[in-house]
Amino acid sequence: MRYLHIDLLSTTPANETDELQCVINARILYSSCVDEAKIETDGFLPVLSVLETEFGGWPILQGSSWNGSTFSLSNLLLKLRQYNYNIIFRINTDVDEKNSSSTDIAVSEINS
């Protein structure tokens, strides 16, 4: 049996308007990861920018310029959760075993 190998990530189709958004997003992510020249040129500045704009900065990197009065741990944890990063707690949803039309929300600690 022969398989047709289609490279969805590194090739751009002639008509991208028919592409699924998830494939387009995967292609963008893939191309950003393999563009080593851009990674070397940009360095760590994009990561610092995300730390500053999305998470309120990082005191270790900002030193005396970090403003602790605007920092909120609860906002940081919520933002990390939006990125699906569980640092202190985990939130899961499951179908209730006794009532399949109901959903349980479980909040638990992260075990190392």
N, CA, C and O atoms as a GROMACS GRO file, in nm:
protein
  448
    1MET      N    1   0.083  -0.116   0.000
    1MET     CA    2   0.000   0.000   0.000
    1MET      C    3   0.089   0.124   0.000
    1MET      O    4   0.183   0.134   0.079
    2ARG      N    5   0.060   0.218  -0.087
    2ARG     CA    6   0.136   0.343  -0.094
    2ARG      C    7   0.059   0.454  -0.023
    2ARG      O    8  -0.064   0.463  -0.033
    3TYR      N    9   0.133   0.537   0.047
    3TYR     CA   10   0.072   0.650   0.116
    3TYR      C   11   0.117   0.778   0.050
    3TYR      O   12   0.233   0.793   0.012
    4LEU      N   13   0.026   0.869   0.036
    4LEU     CA   14   0.058   1.000  -0.018
    4LEU      C   15   0.097   1.090   0.098
    4LEU      O   16   0.018   1.112   0.190
    5HIS      N   17   0.217   1.140   0.093
    5HIS     CA   18   0.266   1.228   0.200
    5HIS      C   19   0.233   1.372   0.164
    5HIS      O   20   0.278   1.424   0.062
    6ILE      N   21   0.154   1.434   0.248
    6ILE     CA   22   0.118   1.575   0.227
    6ILE      C   23   0.178   1.654   0.342
    6ILE      O   24   0.150   1.628   0.459
    7ASP      N   25   0.258   1.750   0.308
    7ASP     CA   26   0.322   1.834   0.408
    7ASP      C   27   0.234   1.957   0.430
    7ASP      O   28   0.246   2.056   0.357
    8LEU      N   29   0.147   1.951   0.530
    8LEU     CA   30   0.053   2.060   0.556
    8LEU      C   31   0.120   2.183   0.616
    8LEU      O   32   0.072   2.295   0.599
    9LEU      N   33   0.232   2.163   0.686
    9LEU     CA   34   0.289   2.272   0.762
    9LEU      C   35   0.389   2.358   0.686
    9LEU      O   36   0.393   2.480   0.705
   10SER      N   37   0.467   2.299   0.601
   10SER     CA   38   0.572   2.378   0.535
   10SER      C   39   0.537   2.423   0.394
   10SER      O   40   0.615   2.493   0.330
   11THR      N   41   0.421   2.383   0.345
   11THR     CA   42   0.381   2.428   0.211
   11THR      C   43   0.254   2.511   0.221
   11THR      O   44   0.167   2.484   0.305
   12THR      N   45   0.244   2.611   0.138
   12THR     CA   46   0.126   2.696   0.134
   12THR      C   47   0.044   2.659   0.011
   12THR      O   48   0.098   2.660  -0.100
   13PRO      N   49  -0.082   2.627   0.028
   13PRO     CA   50  -0.164   2.589  -0.087
   13PRO      C   51  -0.192   2.710  -0.177
   13PRO      O   52  -0.181   2.824  -0.134
   14ALA      N   53  -0.228   2.682  -0.301
   14ALA     CA   54  -0.260   2.789  -0.395
   14ALA      C   55  -0.380   2.870  -0.350
   14ALA      O   56  -0.383   2.992  -0.369
   15ASN      N   57  -0.478   2.804  -0.289
   15ASN     CA   58  -0.598   2.873  -0.245
   15ASN      C   59  -0.614   2.851  -0.095
   15ASN      O   60  -0.674   2.752  -0.052
   16GLU      N   61  -0.561   2.944  -0.015
   16GLU     CA   62  -0.564   2.928   0.130
   16GLU      C   63  -0.701   2.962   0.189
   16GLU      O   64  -0.724   2.935   0.307
   17THR      N   65  -0.791   3.019   0.111
   17THR     CA   66  -0.922   3.054   0.163
   17THR      C   67  -1.006   2.932   0.198
   17THR      O   68  -1.099   2.942   0.278
   18ASP      N   69  -0.974   2.817   0.140
   18ASP     CA   70  -1.047   2.694   0.169
   18ASP      C   71  -0.987   2.617   0.286
   18ASP      O   72  -1.039   2.512   0.325
   19GLU      N   73  -0.877   2.667   0.342
   19GLU     CA   74  -0.809   2.598   0.450
   19GLU      C   75  -0.883   2.615   0.582
   19GLU      O   76  -0.945   2.718   0.607
   20LEU      N   77  -0.876   2.513   0.665
   20LEU     CA   78  -0.930   2.524   0.801
   20LEU      C   79  -0.842   2.618   0.881
   20LEU      O   80  -0.720   2.622   0.862
   21GLN      N   81  -0.903   2.696   0.971
   21GLN     CA   82  -0.827   2.791   1.051
   21GLN      C   83  -0.723   2.721   1.138
   21GLN      O   84  -0.615   2.776   1.162
   22CYS      N   85  -0.754   2.601   1.187
   22CYS     CA   86  -0.657   2.529   1.270
   22CYS      C   87  -0.532   2.492   1.190
   22CYS      O   88  -0.422   2.492   1.246
   23VAL      N   89  -0.547   2.460   1.062
   23VAL     CA   90  -0.431   2.427   0.977
   23VAL      C   91  -0.350   2.554   0.951
   23VAL      O   92  -0.227   2.550   0.954
   24ILE      N   93  -0.417   2.665   0.926
   24ILE     CA   94  -0.347   2.792   0.904
   24ILE      C   95  -0.269   2.830   1.029
   24ILE      O   96  -0.153   2.870   1.020
   25ASN      N   97  -0.331   2.818   1.147
   25ASN     CA   98  -0.263   2.850   1.273
   25ASN      C   99  -0.144   2.758   1.297
   25ASN      O  100  -0.038   2.803   1.341
   26ALA      N  101  -0.160   2.629   1.268
   26ALA     CA  102  -0.049   2.534   1.285
   26ALA      C  103   0.066   2.569   1.191
   26ALA      O  104   0.182   2.559   1.229
   27ARG      N  105   0.034   2.611   1.068
   27ARG     CA  106   0.136   2.650   0.971
   27ARG      C  107   0.212   2.774   1.019
   27ARG      O  108   0.335   2.781   1.006
   28ILE      N  109   0.141   2.871   1.074
   28ILE     CA  110   0.205   2.993   1.127
   28ILE      C  111   0.298   2.957   1.243
   28ILE      O  112   0.412   3.004   1.248
   29LEU      N  113   0.250   2.874   1.334
   29LEU     CA  114   0.333   2.834   1.448
   29LEU      C  115   0.456   2.757   1.401
   29LEU      O  116   0.567   2.783   1.448
   30TYR      N  117   0.438   2.664   1.310
   30TYR     CA  118   0.549   2.585   1.258
   30TYR      C  119   0.654   2.676   1.192
   30TYR      O  120   0.774   2.661   1.218
   31SER      N  121   0.609   2.767   1.108
   31SER     CA  122   0.705   2.853   1.038
   31SER      C  123   0.780   2.943   1.135
   31SER      O  124   0.897   2.974   1.112
   32SER      N  125   0.714   2.985   1.242
   32SER     CA  126   0.785   3.069   1.340
   32SER      C  127   0.889   2.989   1.418
   32SER      O  128   0.987   3.046   1.466
   33CYS      N  129   0.868   2.859   1.430
   33CYS     CA  130   0.963   2.775   1.503
   33CYS      C  131   1.084   2.735   1.419
   33CYS      O  132   1.192   2.712   1.474
   34VAL      N  133   1.068   2.726   1.289
   34VAL     CA  134   1.178   2.680   1.205
   34VAL      C  135   1.256   2.794   1.140
   34VAL      O  136   1.356   2.769   1.072
   35ASP      N  137   1.212   2.916   1.160
   35ASP     CA  138   1.283   3.031   1.103
   35ASP      C  139   1.398   3.069   1.197
   35ASP      O  140   1.388   3.165   1.274
   36GLU      N  141   1.506   2.993   1.190
   36GLU     CA  142   1.618   3.011   1.282
   36GLU      C  143   1.685   3.147   1.269
   36GLU      O  144   1.732   3.202   1.368
   37ALA      N  145   1.690   3.202   1.150
   37ALA     CA  146   1.751   3.334   1.130
   37ALA      C  147   1.673   3.440   1.207
   37ALA      O  148   1.733   3.525   1.272
   38LYS      N  149   1.540   3.435   1.201
   38LYS     CA  150   1.458   3.532   1.273
   38LYS      C  151   1.470   3.512   1.424
   38LYS      O  152   1.474   3.609   1.500
   39ILE      N  153   1.475   3.386   1.466
   39ILE     CA  154   1.491   3.357   1.609
   39ILE      C  155   1.622   3.416   1.659
   39ILE      O  156   1.626   3.477   1.766
   40GLU      N  157   1.730   3.398   1.583
   40GLU     CA  158   1.860   3.453   1.622
   40GLU      C  159   1.859   3.605   1.621
   40GLU      O  160   1.919   3.668   1.709
   41THR      N  161   1.792   3.665   1.523
   41THR     CA  162   1.786   3.811   1.514
   41THR      C  163   1.706   3.871   1.628
   41THR      O  164   1.748   3.967   1.691
   42ASP      N  165   1.589   3.812   1.655
   42ASP     CA  166   1.500   3.865   1.759
   42ASP      C  167   1.552   3.837   1.900
   42ASP      O  168   1.527   3.914   1.992
   43GLY      N  169   1.623   3.726   1.916
   43GLY     CA  170   1.673   3.689   2.048
   43GLY      C  171   1.560   3.663   2.145
   43GLY      O  172   1.460   3.602   2.110
   44PHE      N  173   1.576   3.710   2.267
   44PHE     CA  174   1.477   3.685   2.371
   44PHE      C  175   1.378   3.800   2.387
   44PHE      O  176   1.293   3.796   2.476
   45LEU      N  177   1.386   3.903   2.303
   45LEU     CA  178   1.298   4.019   2.316
   45LEU      C  179   1.149   3.984   2.303
   45LEU      O  180   1.069   4.040   2.379
   46PRO      N  181   1.108   3.895   2.212
   46PRO     CA  182   0.965   3.860   2.208
   46PRO      C  183   0.915   3.796   2.339
   46PRO      O  184   0.802   3.821   2.382
   47VAL      N  185   0.999   3.715   2.401
   47VAL     CA  186   0.960   3.652   2.528
   47VAL      C  187   0.947   3.758   2.636
   47VAL      O  188   0.852   3.755   2.714
   48LEU      N  189   1.041   3.851   2.642
   48LEU     CA  190   1.033   3.960   2.740
   48LEU      C  191   0.909   4.045   2.719
   48LEU      O  192   0.845   4.088   2.814
   49SER      N  193   0.875   4.068   2.593
   49SER     CA  194   0.757   4.147   2.561
   49SER      C  195   0.629   4.079   2.612
   49SER      O  196   0.542   4.144   2.669
   50VAL      N  197   0.619   3.948   2.591
   50VAL     CA  198   0.502   3.875   2.640
   50VAL      C  199   0.499   3.876   2.792
   50VAL      O  200   0.392   3.893   2.852
   51LEU      N  201   0.614   3.858   2.855
   51LEU     CA  202   0.620   3.864   3.002
   51LEU      C  203   0.569   3.998   3.053
   51LEU      O  204   0.497   4.004   3.153
   52GLU      N  205   0.607   4.104   2.986
   52GLU     CA  206   0.569   4.238   3.029
   52GLU      C  207   0.421   4.267   3.001
   52GLU      O  208   0.348   4.311   3.090
   53THR      N  209   0.377   4.242   2.879
   53THR     CA  210   0.242   4.281   2.841
   53THR      C  211   0.135   4.185   2.892
   53THR      O  212   0.026   4.228   2.929
   54GLU      N  213   0.164   4.056   2.894
   54GLU     CA  214   0.063   3.958   2.932
   54GLU      C  215   0.064   3.923   3.081
   54GLU      O  216  -0.042   3.898   3.139
   55PHE      N  217   0.182   3.923   3.142
   55PHE     CA  218   0.193   3.874   3.278
   55PHE      C  219   0.236   3.978   3.381
   55PHE      O  220   0.257   3.945   3.498
   56GLY      N  221   0.250   4.101   3.341
   56GLY     CA  222   0.284   4.206   3.436
   56GLY      C  223   0.431   4.214   3.473
   56GLY      O  224   0.466   4.272   3.576
   57GLY      N  225   0.517   4.157   3.391
   57GLY     CA  226   0.661   4.165   3.416
   57GLY      C  227   0.712   4.052   3.502
   57GLY      O  228   0.636   3.967   3.550
   58TRP      N  229   0.843   4.053   3.521
   58TRP     CA  230   0.909   3.951   3.602
   58TRP      C  231   1.017   4.022   3.684
   58TRP      O  232   1.114   4.073   3.626
   59PRO      N  233   1.003   4.027   3.816
   59PRO     CA  234   1.094   4.106   3.899
   59PRO      C  235   1.241   4.069   3.884
   59PRO      O  236   1.328   4.156   3.894
   60ILE      N  237   1.270   3.942   3.859
   60ILE     CA  238   1.409   3.899   3.847
   60ILE      C  239   1.475   3.968   3.727
   60ILE      O  240   1.593   4.004   3.733
   61LEU      N  241   1.400   3.985   3.619
   61LEU     CA  242   1.455   4.046   3.499
   61LEU      C  243   1.449   4.198   3.502
   61LEU      O  244   1.535   4.264   3.444
   62GLN      N  245   1.350   4.254   3.569
   62GLN     CA  246   1.333   4.399   3.567
   62GLN      C  247   1.406   4.470   3.680
   62GLN      O  248   1.427   4.591   3.674
   63GLY      N  249   1.445   4.397   3.782
   63GLY     CA  250   1.519   4.456   3.892
   63GLY      C  251   1.443   4.569   3.959
   63GLY      O  252   1.324   4.554   3.990
   64SER      N  253   1.509   4.680   3.982
   64SER     CA  254   1.448   4.791   4.055
   64SER      C  255   1.339   4.863   3.976
   64SER      O  256   1.263   4.940   4.033
   65SER      N  257   1.331   4.839   3.845
   65SER     CA  258   1.227   4.905   3.766
   65SER      C  259   1.092   4.833   3.774
   65SER      O  260   0.992   4.884   3.724
   66TRP      N  261   1.088   4.714   3.837
   66TRP     CA  262   0.963   4.640   3.849
   66TRP      C  263   0.871   4.711   3.947
   66TRP      O  264   0.915   4.752   4.055
   67ASN      N  265   0.745   4.725   3.911
   67ASN     CA  266   0.648   4.794   3.995
   67ASN      C  267   0.557   4.690   4.060
   67ASN      O  268   0.462   4.641   3.998
   68GLY      N  269   0.587   4.656   4.184
   68GLY     CA  270   0.511   4.555   4.255
   68GLY      C  271   0.371   4.600   4.292
   68GLY      O  272   0.286   4.515   4.321
   69SER      N  273   0.344   4.730   4.293
   69SER     CA  274   0.211   4.778   4.331
   69SER      C  275   0.106   4.743   4.227
   69SER      O  276  -0.013   4.740   4.258
   70THR      N  277   0.146   4.718   4.104
   70THR     CA  278   0.050   4.684   3.999
   70THR      C  279   0.040   4.533   3.977
   70THR      O  280  -0.037   4.488   3.892
   71PHE      N  281   0.119   4.455   4.051
   71PHE     CA  282   0.121   4.311   4.035
   71PHE      C  283   0.005   4.247   4.111
   71PHE      O  284  -0.022   4.284   4.226
   72SER      N  285  -0.061   4.151   4.049
   72SER     CA  286  -0.170   4.078   4.113
   72SER      C  287  -0.148   3.930   4.088
   72SER      O  288  -0.152   3.884   3.974
   73LEU      N  289  -0.126   3.854   4.195
   73LEU     CA  290  -0.104   3.710   4.181
   73LEU      C  291  -0.227   3.643   4.122
   73LEU      O  292  -0.214   3.555   4.037
   74SER      N  293  -0.345   3.682   4.165
   74SER     CA  294  -0.466   3.618   4.112
   74SER      C  295  -0.480   3.644   3.962
   74SER      O  296  -0.520   3.555   3.887
   75ASN      N  297  -0.448   3.765   3.916
   75ASN     CA  298  -0.452   3.794   3.772
   75ASN      C  299  -0.348   3.713   3.697
   75ASN      O  300  -0.374   3.665   3.586
   76LEU      N  301  -0.229   3.697   3.755
   76LEU     CA  302  -0.125   3.617   3.692
   76LEU      C  303  -0.169   3.472   3.678
   76LEU      O  304  -0.152   3.412   3.572
   77LEU      N  305  -0.226   3.415   3.784
   77LEU     CA  306  -0.270   3.276   3.778
   77LEU      C  307  -0.383   3.257   3.677
   77LEU      O  308  -0.386   3.156   3.607
   78LEU      N  309  -0.473   3.353   3.669
   78LEU     CA  310  -0.580   3.345   3.569
   78LEU      C  311  -0.524   3.354   3.428
   78LEU      O  312  -0.567   3.282   3.338
   79LYS      N  313  -0.427   3.443   3.408
   79LYS     CA  314  -0.367   3.458   3.275
   79LYS      C  315  -0.292   3.330   3.236
   79LYS      O  316  -0.301   3.286   3.122
   80LEU      N  317  -0.218   3.272   3.329
   80LEU     CA  318  -0.148   3.146   3.302
   80LEU      C  319  -0.247   3.036   3.268
   80LEU      O  320  -0.219   2.952   3.183
   81ARG      N  321  -0.362   3.036   3.334
   81ARG     CA  322  -0.465   2.937   3.306
   81ARG      C  323  -0.519   2.954   3.164
   81ARG      O  324  -0.550   2.856   3.098
   82GLN      N  325  -0.529   3.079   3.117
   82GLN     CA  326  -0.574   3.104   2.980
   82GLN      C  327  -0.478   3.042   2.879
   82GLN      O  328  -0.520   3.000   2.771
   83TYR      N  329  -0.351   3.035   2.914
   83TYR     CA  330  -0.251   2.973   2.829
   83TYR      C  331  -0.240   2.823   2.856
   83TYR      O  332  -0.150   2.757   2.805
   84ASN      N  333  -0.332   2.770   2.938
   84ASN     CA  334  -0.336   2.629   2.973
   84ASN      C  335  -0.210   2.585   3.047
   84ASN      O  336  -0.162   2.473   3.031
   85TYR      N  337  -0.158   2.675   3.129
   85TYR     CA  338  -0.039   2.644   3.206
   85TYR      C  339  -0.079   2.639   3.353
   85TYR      O  340  -0.112   2.742   3.413
   86ASN      N  341  -0.076   2.521   3.412
   86ASN     CA  342  -0.116   2.502   3.551
   86ASN      C  343   0.008   2.506   3.638
   86ASN      O  344   0.088   2.412   3.639
   87ILE      N  345   0.026   2.615   3.712
   87ILE     CA  346   0.148   2.628   3.790
   87ILE      C  347   0.125   2.593   3.938
   87ILE      O  348   0.213   2.535   4.001
   88ILE      N  349   0.010   2.628   3.993
   88ILE     CA  350  -0.018   2.601   4.134
   88ILE      C  351  -0.140   2.511   4.148
   88ILE      O  352  -0.144   2.424   4.236
   89PHE      N  353  -0.237   2.531   4.063
   89PHE     CA  354  -0.359   2.451   4.071
   89PHE      C  355  -0.401   2.405   3.932
   89PHE      O  356  -0.354   2.456   3.830
   90ARG      N  357  -0.488   2.308   3.930
   90ARG     CA  358  -0.537   2.252   3.805
   90ARG      C  359  -0.690   2.260   3.808
   90ARG      O  360  -0.751   2.238   3.912
   91ILE      N  361  -0.749   2.291   3.694
   91ILE     CA  362  -0.895   2.292   3.682
   91ILE      C  363  -0.932   2.194   3.573
   91ILE      O  364  -0.885   2.204   3.460
   92ASN      N  365  -1.018   2.100   3.607
   92ASN     CA  366  -1.065   2.000   3.512
   92ASN      C  367  -1.217   1.998   3.513
   92ASN      O  368  -1.280   2.037   3.612
   93THR      N  369  -1.275   1.955   3.405
   93THR     CA  370  -1.419   1.931   3.401
   93THR      C  371  -1.442   1.786   3.362
   93THR      O  372  -1.371   1.731   3.277
   94ASP      N  373  -1.539   1.725   3.425
   94ASP     CA  374  -1.574   1.585   3.398
   94ASP      C  375  -1.726   1.572   3.400
   94ASP      O  376  -1.795   1.650   3.466
   95VAL      N  377  -1.775   1.476   3.328
   95VAL     CA  378  -1.917   1.445   3.335
   95VAL      C  379  -1.944   1.378   3.469
   95VAL      O  380  -1.872   1.288   3.510
   96ASP      N  381  -2.049   1.424   3.537
   96ASP     CA  382  -2.087   1.367   3.666
   96ASP      C  383  -2.123   1.219   3.646
   96ASP      O  384  -2.206   1.186   3.561
   97GLU      N  385  -2.060   1.131   3.724
   97GLU     CA  386  -2.083   0.987   3.710
   97GLU      C  387  -2.226   0.947   3.746
   97GLU      O  388  -2.276   0.847   3.694
   98LYS      N  389  -2.291   1.022   3.833
   98LYS     CA  390  -2.426   0.988   3.877
   98LYS      C  391  -2.533   1.054   3.790
   98LYS      O  392  -2.648   1.010   3.788
   99ASN      N  393  -2.493   1.161   3.718
   99ASN     CA  394  -2.589   1.233   3.634
   99ASN      C  395  -2.517   1.280   3.509
   99ASN      O  396  -2.450   1.383   3.512
  100SER      N  397  -2.529   1.206   3.401
  100SER     CA  398  -2.452   1.236   3.280
  100SER      C  399  -2.491   1.368   3.213
  100SER      O  400  -2.420   1.414   3.124
  101SER      N  401  -2.600   1.429   3.253
  101SER     CA  402  -2.638   1.558   3.196
  101SER      C  403  -2.575   1.673   3.274
  101SER      O  404  -2.595   1.790   3.241
  102SER      N  405  -2.498   1.640   3.378
  102SER     CA  406  -2.433   1.741   3.461
  102SER      C  407  -2.281   1.730   3.449
  102SER      O  408  -2.227   1.623   3.424
  103THR      N  409  -2.216   1.842   3.465
  103THR     CA  410  -2.069   1.847   3.457
  103THR      C  411  -2.012   1.892   3.590
  103THR      O  412  -2.061   1.986   3.652
  104ASP      N  413  -1.908   1.823   3.634
  104ASP     CA  414  -1.836   1.860   3.755
  104ASP      C  415  -1.715   1.945   3.719
  104ASP      O  416  -1.649   1.920   3.618
  105ILE      N  417  -1.686   2.045   3.800
  105ILE     CA  418  -1.564   2.123   3.788
  105ILE      C  419  -1.477   2.088   3.907
  105ILE      O  420  -1.521   2.102   4.021
  106ALA      N  421  -1.356   2.044   3.883
  106ALA     CA  422  -1.264   2.004   3.990
  106ALA      C  423  -1.144   2.098   3.990
  106ALA      O  424  -1.078   2.117   3.888
  107VAL      N  425  -1.117   2.155   4.107
  107VAL     CA  426  -0.998   2.236   4.127
  107VAL      C  427  -0.910   2.160   4.224
  107VAL      O  428  -0.954   2.124   4.333
  108SER      N  429  -0.784   2.134   4.185
  108SER     CA  430  -0.696   2.056   4.269
  108SER      C  431  -0.555   2.111   4.264
  108SER      O  432  -0.519   2.188   4.175
  109GLU      N  433  -0.475   2.071   4.362
  109GLU     CA  434  -0.336   2.114   4.366
  109GLU      C  435  -0.254   2.035   4.263
  109GLU      O  436  -0.292   1.926   4.222
  110ILE      N  437  -0.144   2.093   4.225
  110ILE     CA  438  -0.050   2.027   4.133
  110ILE      C  439   0.046   1.944   4.218
  110ILE      O  440   0.111   1.996   4.308
  111ASN      N  441   0.053   1.817   4.189
  111ASN     CA  442   0.148   1.729   4.258
  111ASN      C  443   0.270   1.712   4.171
  111ASN      O  444   0.260   1.683   4.052
  112SER      N  445   0.386   1.731   4.230
  112SER     CA  446   0.508   1.717   4.152
  112SER      C  447   0.553   1.575   4.141
  112SER      O  448   0.655   1.547   4.078
   0.00000   0.00000   0.00000
